[in-house]
């Protein structure tokens, strides 16, 4: 049937309830389709006021949905369902219902997508069964406000429509479908644009995920690290050549590779740029190998001893490795580390650092891309394509991210060493703690002795029973946290010797 258009939503919902009551009186089952849970609950309350028994499906009761929908074809059964509820279950009609006219479909609002409305209409008249479907629309609905509600309202005013009157014409129903088609086209354009933006990110995602997969599987970590060292060396040399600054080259080589430049200033400016890059990268690779050999040599005796003494008790061992700024606890299989003479530890260290830095840089890169996507939209005011600008800018951001990823990884790996505390400093700290504790105990004994003598003097001449009751209080009383410290420092007890006790 043609759509039934009312001026307000209140009039529309009242008409829906009247239609439901009429269908029930005819002995027909009714399926009321809504666009939201709120509307379903509103119609449910209105039906309760009219004493109409009904079921509500709003995708909250998943287990009961199939049974409720299966019984929705019985005589006089009223079912209220959102667009997402009850799909996948057929509504079977009894012969009595077929004779009465079949299932009655009542839509309470036009959806933005014609597909959703057609799914609701398709519930009636399936496989030759009788049935009917009708949509109730108001000028206050979202779709009608976007397309032509003011014009229809003016027509209703000129024709003298009163409250509760409706317009029902095929021309208006077709107009609503055309409005739905425009919305679908707009939504399709939006989704297509989002895919184009996501394609840019997806290409970068494939590069990063390949790096992460290599690090996770550990198959070609050595090749990736070698490539990183060469890329960082190329970048440092290129920047120094562009600035004609040999001091910059020395500073960056020391900061990133933790070594000296392997050639003089005259050699740097007298040879080709690629030659300088290769010499710097080869020297950095040699320094990295020496660093890892030193790390292995320091860690291996400890790992071998732990494996021999407690290999049956522990499966993994955690080794602290530092780059001078942070300490990274590298967990490695104890047996594999012992059998490979700690080479497995080096592999886990490289793997852990690669994964950590890749994840950090990628998360930051995604945040920057989101900010870029928002900012390039203003380019449309300048008659420029935001997508094209996004592609160009995102490529530059991605290249910066890769450079930063390589530098951070190389910096940590080139400085990796077993974290060891200074024995002299540890011994001094232990001696200082013992000295402080001894001084506190001496002062505490003196205070308790003075308190005991004072208590004895005050108790002279008193009853012996009172003296026995009061003496322990003065002798063994512990200062409260906010009381002055007994040592005479002038501080509160909790900030002085009370903290030592804690």
Secondary structure, 3 states (H helix, E strand, C coil): CCCEEECCHHHHHHHHHHHHHHHHHCCCCEEEEECCHHHHHHHHHHHHHCCCCCEEECCCCHHHHHHHHHCCCCCCCEEEEECCCCCCCCCCCCHHHHHHCCEEEEECCCCCCHHHHHHHHCCCCHHHCCEEEEEEEECCCHHHHHCCHHHHHHHHHHCCCCCCCCECCHHHHHHHHHHHHHHHHHHHHHHHHHHHHHHHHHHHHHHHHHHHHHHHHCCCHHHHHHHHHHHHHHHHHHHHHHHCCHHHHHHHHHHHHCCCCCCCHHHHHHCCHHHHHHHHHHHHHHHHHHHHHHHHHHHHHHHHHHHHHHCCCCCEEEEEEECCCCEEEEEEEHHHHHHCCCHHHHHHHHHHHHHHHHHHHHHHHHHHHHHHHHHHHHHHHHCCCHHHHHHHHHHHHHHHHHHHHHHHHHHHHHCCEECCCCHHHHHHHHHHHHHHHHHHHHHHHHHHHHHHHHHHHHCCCCCHHHHHHHHHHHHHCCCCCCCECCCCCCCEHHHCHHHHHC
